[in-house]
Amino acid sequence: MGFGYQAAQGSQLIATLRKMALPALNEAVSDLQYRDGLFILRARLPAPAWIHIQVFAWHALLNDLRLSLITNLSALLFALSCLWILILLLDRRIFKPAFSSAQRIFESENLNRIMVDTAPSGLTLLSIADGTVLLENEVMRQWARQGCIARPPLHLQLLDTHQTASPLGTTPCHRDIQFALADGNAMELHSTTMATRYQGIRVLLCNVVDITARKALERQLESARQTAEAASQAKSSFVAMVSHEIRTPLHAIVSSLDLLGRARLAAPQQQRLAVAKHSSQALLAIINDILDLSKVESGLMSVETIPFDLAALGHEAAASMEPLARAKGLEFSCMIDAQLAPAYLGDPGRVRQIMLNLLGNAIKFTLSGEVQLEIYLQDDSRADSPVIIGVSDSGVGIPAEYHDQVFTEFSQADASITRRFGGTGLGLSLCKKLAELLAGTIEFTSSPGVGSTFVVTLPLPPCAAAPVAAQPAVSPGPASPAARILVVDDHPAIRALIQDQLRELGYQADIAANGAAALALATRQDYALVLTDLSMPDISGYSLAQALRDNGFSAPIVAITAHAGNAELPLCAQAGIDELMLKPFTLEELDGVIRKHLALRPASVRPPAGPAAPLPAARRAELLSALDHSIQLMRQALERMDQQVLMQQLHATKGAFAMAGQAPVAQLCAEIEQLVQARRREETGMRLDKLAELAHARLAQS
């Protein structure tokens, strides 16, 4: 075994030994053996017949081959090292990045497939050439199973829809399609398709969303919108109808009471007449609140944007409500910020309505204590600061559990409030809607037994232009004998009533029952003015005015209506109507409109407020007592130059004497207010003496 192994090892070296043998013997070597660590080489010599035997020890051979072996082994190791380094570089630079990229591609592909399979919408990939489904998710497969057999499959419908809508396929195509189901129903689908390339062929990528529920909701919303619009239209029609049907008879009542008040009546009859007038005015106020609320909710409430004096408007509202507070024994004060702008742009009518409603509520629900009106700037440092209108009282207050329903229509705290104080629960709701209509807000604080404070914030922009000064109201005086007026109304009672009003005012009046009769009268008679109803059966007031203008009628035309919304004013202007009067109206209002258009000078001028009748003794005594008390307080305040107290007392005195018909006293109070604001102390003291003297003299004469 040992020899055989060694021989095997030695045989591996034979080739090497052959090369190491003598060149002459190289061809003659016939035998080479390895035995006992020795290499035995036999060679037959060509001549003579000798045999050459050469013996090599292995270590001797190694010594002879050492340099060659070391060189070859070094070269081999160097080559292997270079090869290994190259393999490492290839692995790092090529194989590992390629493997990572392949792994990412695999993971991305796997994620894409998972996303496609789990997507809530239908996803499919179609061959554009023949419509073959290359890829689809479970949603598409489920829809395909539900499809009607008689109809084309869903994927072919998608392909046909895309090719019809976007034949070039350069942009995404969005379409709604109806997909018939096997049960006879249909799904409403929204498809988004886009042509692209996949695996070297043109394909269509489709994303399909089930919009059946959304479409049903849209139909419900559209139906609800149409229903709401129809309800709004019906409400508008109802408002117009109620306005006409209620205001017209109420106009007859108010006007008849107005005419009756000019007759000579006994004292009991005068008292009954006063009750009837008060009740009719209360009824009119309720109707106005209801109609105004309906107009706001229906979007029919118009808002003006004109310059007006907010301070003067506040004084006017306070002056009109102060007598009601004094009659209940309440203290009433009005605080108006001196830094208010001279004029603001807005709707003075709506602002005044908010003030009066809040003051009316405060007075109604206050049994003792005080009511205060405040108007001031929210931020004194800003010229364009929003305006604050605050009304506070020491009334019954509102429990916390009822705060949420304060602004709810026809709602009051509880039944006991309605029994004790009455009312409809509309005032605060209307105030809130009016404030919002003016882009403002209303807030309140209230506690039972303490009182309430309502704060209205209005973003009224100040303006430099002063508002047009209000003209003094005119008292009935003798009219021009040539002022003949044509009255047109289809209601006989209203015709007769307006004719009586005009005669009472001193005008000549002709009446016409319809538009045709009015046109006939206008061709035969010259009229200084035409008063016409807008709602007449044969020819409307608009058509009548247009016909009169077409015939060359140039005199003023005043329309009378029980309902004036946003649509009436432009129609009136288009038809040539000069002014629109809303029923009911008083004699003074009617006379004022006529005189304005006929440019007639009134025979006498009355103050804006206050009765012309002599003051009762009790009222005169009350005024004297209040005057003396106010003069004393003002003199004390003047010593310490307390402007706030001075302005409060002057305002209260001015309002009280204005309501009593004592215009000179009210005017003097206004002059003293200006002196106080200018801090002219000496002149203020002199005018206070003059005020006491004048007021006593006027009351003694009344």
C-alpha positions in Angstrom: 0.0 0.0 0.0 2.8 2.4 0.9 4.6 1.7 -2.3 1.6 1.9 -4.4 0.7 5.2 -2.9 4.1 6.5 -3.3 4.2 5.2 -6.8 1.0 7.1 -7.5 2.5 10.2 -6.1 5.6 9.7 -8.0 3.8 9.1 -11.3 2.6 12.6 -11.1 6.1 13.8 -11.3 7.1 11.6 -14.2 6.2 14.2 -16.7 8.3 16.7 -14.9 11.3 14.3 -14.6 11.0 13.6 -18.2 11.5 17.2 -18.9 14.5 17.3 -16.4 16.2 14.3 -18.0 19.0 14.7 -20.5 17.7 15.6 -23.9 19.4 12.6 -25.4 17.8 10.3 -23.0 14.4 11.9 -23.2 13.2 9.8 -26.1 14.8 6.6 -24.7 13.2 6.6 -21.3 11.2 3.5 -21.1 10.4 3.2 -17.4 10.0 5.5 -14.4 9.2 4.2 -11.0 8.9 5.7 -7.5 9.9 3.4 -4.6 10.8 4.2 -1.1 11.0 7.9 -1.6 13.2 7.5 -4.7 12.5 8.0 -8.4 14.1 5.4 -10.5 14.5 6.2 -14.2 15.5 3.5 -16.7 16.5 4.3 -20.2 17.9 2.1 -22.9 20.8 3.7 -24.8 20.8 3.4 -28.5 24.3 1.9 -28.7 25.9 0.0 -27.3 23.3 -2.1 -25.5 23.5 -0.3 -22.3 20.8 0.5 -19.8 21.0 3.9 -18.2 19.6 4.0 -14.6 19.2 7.2 -12.8 17.9 7.6 -9.2 16.5 10.8 -7.7 15.4 11.5 -4.1 12.2 13.4 -3.9 13.7 16.0 -1.6 16.5 16.5 -4.0 14.0 16.9 -6.7 12.2 19.5 -4.6 15.4 21.4 -4.0 16.0 21.5 -7.7 12.4 22.6 -8.4 12.0 24.9 -5.4 12.5 28.1 -7.2 10.3 27.1 -10.0 7.6 25.9 -7.6 7.8 29.0 -5.5 7.5 31.2 -8.6 4.6 29.2 -10.0 2.8 29.0 -6.7 3.3 32.8 -6.1 1.9 33.5 -9.6 -1.0 31.1 -8.9 -1.7 32.8 -5.5 -1.5 36.2 -7.1 -3.8 35.2 -9.9 -6.3 33.6 -7.4 -6.1 36.8 -5.3 -6.8 39.0 -8.2 -9.6 36.7 -9.3 -11.1 36.8 -5.8 -10.8 40.6 -5.6 -12.5 40.8 -8.9 -15.3 38.5 -7.8 -15.7 40.7 -4.6 -15.8 43.9 -6.7 -18.3 42.3 -9.1 -20.4 41.2 -6.2 -20.4 44.6 -4.5 -20.8 46.7 -7.6 -22.9 44.5 -9.8 -24.3 41.4 -8.3 -25.5 42.9 -4.9 -27.1 46.0 -6.5 -28.6 43.9 -9.2 -29.9 41.5 -6.6 -31.3 44.3 -4.5 -32.9 45.9 -7.5 -34.4 42.6 -8.5 -35.7 42.1 -5.0 -37.2 45.6 -4.9 -38.8 45.0 -8.3 -40.2 41.8 -7.1 -41.5 43.4 -3.9 -42.9 46.3 -5.8 -44.6 44.0 -8.2 -45.9 41.9 -5.4 -47.2 45.1 -3.6 -48.8 46.3 -6.8 -50.6 43.0 -7.2 -51.7 43.1 -3.5 -52.9 46.7 -4.0 -54.8 45.8 -7.2 -56.4 42.8 -5.5 -57.4 44.7 -2.4 -58.5 48.0 -4.0 -62.1 48.9 -3.3 -62.5 50.0 -6.9 -62.4 47.8 -10.0 -59.0 47.7 -11.7 -58.3 45.9 -15.0 -55.7 45.9 -17.8 -57.0 45.2 -21.3 -55.3 44.6 -24.6 -56.4 47.3 -26.9 -55.9 45.0 -29.9 -58.5 42.4 -29.0 -59.9 43.4 -25.6 -58.3 40.5 -23.8 -58.2 40.8 -20.0 -54.5 40.8 -19.0 -55.0 41.6 -15.4 -58.0 42.3 -13.1 -58.7 42.4 -9.4 -61.4 40.7 -7.4 -63.8 43.6 -7.6 -63.8 43.4 -11.4 -64.2 39.6 -11.4 -67.2 40.0 -9.0 -68.9 42.6 -11.2 -68.3 40.4 -14.2 -70.0 37.5 -12.6 -73.0 39.8 -11.7 -73.3 41.1 -15.3 -76.2 40.5 -17.6 -75.4 37.8 -20.1 -77.4 39.5 -22.9 -75.2 42.6 -22.7 -71.5 43.0 -23.6 -69.1 42.2 -20.8 -67.9 45.1 -18.7 -64.4 45.1 -20.0 -65.6 45.4 -23.6 -67.9 48.2 -22.6 -64.9 50.0 -21.0 -62.8 49.5 -24.2 -65.6 50.7 -26.4 -66.3 53.7 -24.2 -62.6 54.7 -24.2 -62.2 54.3 -28.0 -65.4 56.3 -28.6 -64.5 59.2 -26.2 -60.7 59.3 -26.7 -59.7 57.5 -29.9 -56.1 58.7 -29.7 -55.8 57.7 -26.1 -53.3 60.4 -25.1 -55.3 61.7 -22.1 -57.3 60.0 -19.4 -60.9 59.5 -20.2 -63.6 59.9 -17.5 -67.1 58.5 -18.2 -70.2 57.4 -16.4 -71.6 54.1 -17.7 -74.7 52.0 -16.9 -73.8 48.3 -16.2 -76.8 46.0 -16.5 -77.0 43.2 -13.9 -78.4 39.7 -14.2 -81.1 40.5 -11.7 -82.5 43.3 -13.8 -81.1 46.1 -11.9 -78.2 48.3 -13.1 -75.1 49.7 -11.5 -73.9 53.2 -12.2 -70.1 53.2 -12.6 -67.6 55.9 -13.2 -64.6 54.8 -15.3 -61.2 56.4 -15.7 -59.3 54.9 -18.6 -55.8 55.6 -20.0 -53.9 53.9 -22.9 -50.3 52.8 -22.1 -47.9 50.0 -22.9 -47.3 46.7 -21.0 -44.9 43.9 -22.0 -44.5 45.4 -25.4 -48.1 45.8 -26.4 -50.6 48.7 -26.2 -53.0 48.2 -23.3 -55.8 50.1 -21.6 -55.6 50.7 -17.9 -59.1 51.0 -16.3 -60.2 52.2 -12.9 -63.9 51.7 -12.2 -65.8 53.1 -9.2 -69.3 52.1 -8.1 -71.2 55.4 -7.8 -74.7 54.0 -7.5 -75.1 55.2 -4.0 -73.6 58.6 -4.8 -75.9 59.1 -7.8 -78.9 58.1 -5.7 -77.8 60.7 -3.0 -77.4 63.3 -5.7 -80.9 62.6 -7.0 -82.2 62.9 -3.5 -80.4 66.2 -2.9 -81.7 67.5 -6.2 -85.2 66.5 -5.3 -84.7 68.1 -1.9 -83.4 71.3 -3.5 -86.3 71.4 -5.9 -88.7 70.8 -3.0 -87.0 73.6 -1.0 -87.2 76.0 -3.9 -90.8 75.1 -4.4 -91.5 75.6 -0.7 -89.6 78.9 -0.8 -91.6 80.0 -3.8 -94.8 78.9 -2.1 -93.7 80.8 1.0 -93.0 83.9 -1.0 -96.4 83.6 -2.7 -97.9 83.1 0.8 -96.1 86.2 2.1 -97.3 88.2 -0.8 -100.9 86.9 -0.4 -101.0 87.4 3.4 -99.4 90.8 3.0 -102.0 91.9 0.6 -105.0 90.2 2.2 -104.1 91.4 5.7 -102.6 94.8 5.0 -105.5 95.9 2.7 -108.3 95.6 5.3 -105.9 96.8 8.0 -105.3 99.8 5.9 -109.0 100.4 5.8 -109.2 100.2 9.6 -106.2 102.4 10.3 -107.3 105.0 7.7 -110.9 105.0 8.9 -109.8 105.5 12.5 -107.5 108.3 11.3 -110.4 110.0 9.6 -112.7 109.4 12.5 -110.1 111.0 14.8 -110.6 114.3 12.9 -114.2 114.4 13.7 -115.7 116.0 16.8 -116.3 113.2 19.3 -117.4 113.0 22.8 -114.9 112.0 25.5 -116.0 108.4 25.8 -115.9 108.0 22.0 -112.4 109.6 22.0 -111.3 107.0 24.5 -112.8 104.1 22.5 -111.1 105.5 19.4 -107.8 105.7 21.2 -108.1 102.1 22.2 -109.0 101.1 18.7 -106.0 103.0 17.3 -103.7 101.5 19.8 -105.0 98.0 19.1 -104.7 98.5 15.3 -101.1 99.7 15.7 -100.3 96.7 17.9 -101.8 94.4 15.3 -99.9 96.1 12.5 -96.7 95.7 14.5 -97.3 91.9 14.9 -98.1 91.6 11.2 -95.1 93.5 10.2 -92.9 91.3 12.4 -94.3 88.1 10.9 -94.0 89.4 7.4 -90.5 90.7 7.9 -89.5 87.4 9.4 -91.0 85.5 6.4 -89.2 87.9 4.0 -85.8 87.4 5.6 -86.2 83.6 5.5 -87.4 83.7 1.9 -84.6 86.0 0.8 -87.0 88.8 -0.1 -85.9 91.3 2.5 -84.1 94.2 0.7 -81.3 96.1 2.4 -80.3 99.6 1.6 -76.8 101.0 1.6 -77.1 104.8 2.2 -75.4 107.3 4.4 -77.2 107.9 7.7 -76.4 109.5 11.1 -76.3 106.6 13.6 -76.2 108.9 16.6 -79.3 110.8 15.5 -81.0 107.5 14.7 -80.2 106.3 18.3 -81.5 109.5 19.8 -84.7 109.2 17.7 -85.3 105.6 18.8 -84.6 106.5 22.4 -87.0 109.5 22.2 -89.8 107.3 20.8 -89.4 104.6 23.5 -88.6 106.7 26.5 -92.3 107.7 27.2 -93.2 104.0 27.4 -90.5 103.5 30.0 -91.4 106.6 31.9 -95.1 105.5 31.9 -94.0 102.3 33.7 -91.9 104.2 36.2 -88.6 103.0 34.7 -85.4 105.0 34.5 -84.4 105.4 30.8 -81.0 106.4 29.6 -79.2 106.7 26.3 -75.4 106.6 26.0 -74.0 107.4 22.6 -70.3 107.5 22.0 -69.0 110.9 20.9 -66.4 109.2 18.7 -69.0 107.8 16.3 -68.5 108.9 12.7 -70.8 111.7 11.3 -72.3 109.1 9.0 -72.3 105.4 8.3 -73.2 103.4 5.2 -76.0 101.0 5.8 -79.8 100.5 6.1 -81.1 103.0 8.8 -84.5 101.4 8.6 -83.3 98.0 9.6 -80.9 99.4 12.3 -83.8 101.4 13.8 -86.0 98.3 13.7 -83.4 96.4 15.7 -83.1 99.2 18.3 -86.9 99.5 18.7 -87.5 95.8 19.0 -84.8 95.4 21.7 -85.9 98.5 23.6 -89.5 97.4 23.3 -88.6 94.0 24.8 -86.6 95.5 27.5 -89.4 97.9 28.6 -92.0 95.1 28.4 -90.1 92.7 30.6 -88.9 95.2 33.1 -91.3 95.9 36.0 -88.9 98.2 38.0 -85.4 99.6 37.6 -83.9 100.9 34.4 -83.5 100.4 30.7 -80.4 101.7 28.9 -79.5 102.1 25.2 -75.8 102.3 24.4 -74.2 102.9 21.0 -70.4 102.9 20.8 -67.4 101.7 18.8 -66.0 98.3 19.4 -62.5 99.6 19.1 -61.9 103.3 19.7 -58.5 103.2 18.1 -59.9 102.2 14.7 -61.9 104.5 12.5 -63.5 101.5 10.7 -64.3 99.7 13.9 -67.6 97.8 14.0 -70.4 99.6 15.9 -72.0 98.1 19.1 -75.6 98.7 19.9 -76.4 97.5 23.4 -79.7 97.4 25.3 -79.7 96.4 28.9 -82.5 96.2 31.5 -83.1 95.2 35.1 -86.1 93.0 34.1 -87.2 89.5 34.9 -84.2 87.9 33.1 -84.0 84.6 31.3 -83.2 81.3 33.0 -80.1 79.5 31.7 -82.1 76.5 30.6 -84.0 78.7 28.1 -81.0 80.5 26.6 -80.8 78.2 23.6 -84.3 79.1 22.5 -84.2 82.9 23.0 -83.9 83.5 19.2 -86.4 80.8 18.2 -89.5 82.0 16.4 -92.7 82.1 18.5 -90.9 81.0 21.6 -90.8 82.4 25.1 -89.2 81.2 28.3 -92.4 79.6 29.6 -96.1 79.9 29.5 -96.1 82.2 32.6 -94.1 84.8 30.6 -96.7 84.9 27.9 -99.5 85.2 30.4 -97.8 88.0 32.4 -96.3 90.0 29.5 -97.9 88.8 26.3 -96.1 88.9 23.0 -95.6 86.5 20.1 -91.9 85.6 20.7 -90.9 87.1 17.3 -89.0 90.2 18.3 -85.7 88.7 19.2 -85.8 86.2 16.4 -86.4 89.0 14.0 -83.5 91.0 15.5 -81.1 88.1 15.0 -82.1 87.7 11.4 -81.9 91.4 10.7 -78.5 91.6 12.3 -77.3 88.7 10.2 -78.8 90.3 7.1 -76.7 93.4 7.9 -73.6 91.0 8.2 -73.6 91.5 12.0 -74.1 89.4 15.1 -76.2 89.5 18.3 -75.3 88.1 21.7 -76.8 88.3 25.1 -76.3 87.7 28.8 -79.2 87.2 31.2 -79.9 86.1 34.7 -83.3 85.7 36.4 -84.0 88.7 38.7 -80.9 90.6 37.5 -81.9 91.5 34.0 -80.6 91.1 30.4 -78.1 92.7 28.1 -78.3 92.3 24.3 -75.4 93.4 22.2 -75.6 93.8 18.5 -72.3 94.2 16.5 -72.7 95.7 13.0 -69.8 96.2 10.6 -71.0 99.6 9.3 -68.4 101.4 7.3 -68.0 105.1 8.1 -68.4 107.6 5.3 -67.5 111.3 4.9 -70.7 112.3 3.2 -73.3 113.5 5.6 -76.8 111.9 5.2 -79.6 113.9 3.7 -81.3 115.8 6.4 -84.8 114.7 7.2 -87.5 117.1 6.2 -89.9 118.1 8.9 -93.2 116.3 8.7 -96.0 118.4 7.3 -99.3 119.0 8.9 -102.4 119.1 6.6 -102.9 122.5 5.2 -104.8 123.9 2.3 -103.6 122.3 -0.9 -103.5 124.0 -4.3 -107.0 124.1 -5.8 -105.5 122.9 -9.1 -104.1 119.7 -7.5 -106.5 117.1 -8.9 -105.6 113.6 -8.2 -106.7 110.4 -10.0 -107.2 107.4 -7.7 -107.2 103.9 -9.3 -108.2 100.8 -7.2 -110.3 97.8 -7.9 -111.6 97.6 -4.3 -114.6 99.9 -3.8 -114.0 100.4 -0.1 -110.3 101.4 -0.6 -111.2 103.7 -3.4 -113.8 105.5 -1.3 -111.4 105.6 1.7 -108.6 107.2 -0.3 -111.0 109.6 -1.8 -112.1 110.6 1.6 -108.5 111.0 2.8 -107.7 113.2 -0.1 -110.7 115.4 0.4 -109.9 115.7 4.1 -106.4 116.9 3.0 -108.0 119.4 0.7 -107.3 117.8 -2.7 -109.7 117.2 -5.5 -110.0 113.5 -6.3 -111.5 111.4 -9.1 -111.7 107.6 -8.8 -111.4 104.8 -11.3 -112.3 101.2 -10.7 -109.8 99.7 -13.2 -107.0 100.5 -15.6 -109.2 101.1 -18.6 -111.4 103.6 -16.8 -108.2 105.4 -15.5 -106.8 105.6 -19.1 -110.1 107.1 -20.3 -110.2 109.7 -17.5 -106.6 110.6 -18.1 -107.3 111.4 -21.7 -110.1 113.8 -20.8 -108.7 115.4 -17.7 -105.4 116.8 -16.6 -104.2 115.3 -13.3 -101.5 116.6 -11.1 -100.8 113.0 -9.7 -102.0 109.5 -10.1 -102.5 107.1 -7.1 -102.8 103.5 -8.4 -103.0 100.1 -6.9 -100.5 97.6 -8.3 -102.6 94.5 -8.1 -105.7 94.9 -10.3 -107.3 92.2 -12.3 -107.6 93.6 -15.8 -104.7 96.0 -16.1 -102.0 96.0 -13.4 -100.6 99.2 -11.9 -97.4 98.5 -13.9 -99.2 98.2 -17.2 -101.3 101.3 -16.4 -98.2 103.4 -15.6 -96.5 102.2 -18.8 -99.6 103.0 -20.8 -99.9 106.5 -19.3 -96.2 107.1 -20.0 -96.6 105.9 -23.6 -99.5 108.4 -24.0 -97.3 111.2 -22.9 -98.5 111.5 -19.3 -95.7 113.3 -17.4 -97.2 113.9 -14.0 -96.0 111.8 -11.0 -97.4 108.3 -10.5 -97.5 106.9 -7.0 -98.2 103.2 -6.6 -100.0 101.8 -3.6 -99.5 98.2 -2.5 -99.8 95.9 0.4 -96.7 94.0 -0.5 -93.4 95.4 -1.6 -90.5 92.9 -2.1 -87.3 93.0 -4.0 -89.0 92.5 -7.3 -91.5 95.4 -7.1 -89.0 98.3 -7.0 -87.2 97.6 -10.3 -90.5 96.9 -12.0 -91.9 100.2 -10.7 -88.9 102.1 -12.0 -89.1 100.3 -15.4 -92.9 101.2 -15.7 -92.3 104.8 -14.9 -93.7 104.8 -11.3 -92.2 107.5 -9.2 -92.8 106.1 -5.7 -94.1 103.1 -4.0 -96.3 103.4 -0.8 -96.9 100.5 1.5 -100.3 100.0 3.1 -101.4 101.0 5.6 -100.3 104.6 5.7 -101.5 107.6 7.7 -103.0 110.9 6.4 -99.8 112.7 7.2 -97.7 110.1 5.3 -100.0 110.4 2.3 -100.0 114.2 2.4 -96.2 114.2 2.7 -95.8 112.0 -0.4 -98.2 114.1 -2.5 -96.6 117.4 -1.4 -93.1 116.1 -2.2 -94.0 115.2 -5.7 -96.1 118.3 -6.4 -93.6 120.6 -4.7 -96.4 122.2 -2.6 -95.4 124.2 0.4 -97.2 123.0 3.5 -99.4 125.5 5.3 -97.9 124.6 8.7 -95.1 122.5 10.0 -95.4 120.2 13.0 -92.6 118.7 15.0 -91.6 115.1 14.2 -93.1 113.8 17.4 -95.6 114.8 20.0 -99.3 115.4 20.1 -100.7 118.9 19.4 -103.3 118.6 22.0 -102.9 120.4 25.4 -101.0 118.4 28.0 -103.1 116.9 30.8 -102.4 118.4 34.2 -100.9 115.2 35.6 -98.5 115.0 32.7 -97.6 118.6 33.0 -96.8 118.2 36.7 -94.7 115.1 35.9 -92.7 117.0 33.3 -92.1 119.9 35.7 -90.9 117.6 38.4 -88.6 115.6 36.1 -87.3 118.9 34.6 -86.4 120.4 38.0 -84.7 117.2 39.1 -82.7 117.0 35.8 -81.7 120.7 36.0 -80.4 120.1 39.5 -78.4 117.0 38.5 -77.0 118.8 35.5 -75.8 121.8 37.5 -74.1 119.4 39.9 -72.5 117.5 37.1 -71.4 120.8 35.4 -69.5 121.7 38.6 -67.3 118.6 38.2 -67.7 118.6 34.4 -69.2 115.1 34.3 -70.1 114.9 30.6 -71.8 111.5 30.9 -74.4 112.7 33.4 -74.9 115.9 31.5 -75.5 114.1 28.2 -77.8 111.5 29.9 -80.0 114.2 31.5 -80.0 116.4 28.4 -81.0 113.5 26.2 -83.8 112.5 28.6 -85.1 116.0 28.8 -85.0 116.5 25.1 -86.9 113.3 24.5 -89.6 114.1 27.1 -90.3 117.6 25.7 -90.2 116.4 22.1 -92.9 113.8 22.9 -94.8 116.6 24.6 -94.8 118.7 21.5 -92.4 121.3 22.9 -90.0 121.6 20.0 -88.2 124.8 21.2 -87.3 123.1 24.5 -86.0 120.0 22.7 -84.0 122.1 20.3 -82.4 124.0 23.1 -81.4 120.7 24.7 -79.8 119.7 21.5 -77.8 122.9 21.4 -76.6 122.4 25.0 -75.5 118.9 24.1 -73.2 120.4 21.5 -71.8 122.8 24.1 -71.2 119.9 26.5 -69.3 117.9 23.9 -67.2 120.9 23.1 -66.5 121.3 26.9 -67.7 124.9 26.9 -68.5 125.1 30.6 -69.5 128.7 31.0 -71.9 128.8 28.0 -73.4 125.5 29.2 -74.3 127.0 32.6 -75.9 130.0 30.9 -77.9 127.8 28.6 -79.1 125.6 31.5 -80.6 128.6 33.1 -82.2 129.5 29.8 -83.5 125.9 29.5 -85.2 126.0 32.9 -86.8 129.3 32.2 -88.0 128.3 28.7 -89.3 124.9 29.8 -91.3 126.4 32.7 -92.8 129.0 30.4 -93.8 126.5 27.7 -95.4 124.2 30.2 -97.3 127.0 31.8 -98.8 127.9 28.4 -99.7 124.3 27.5 
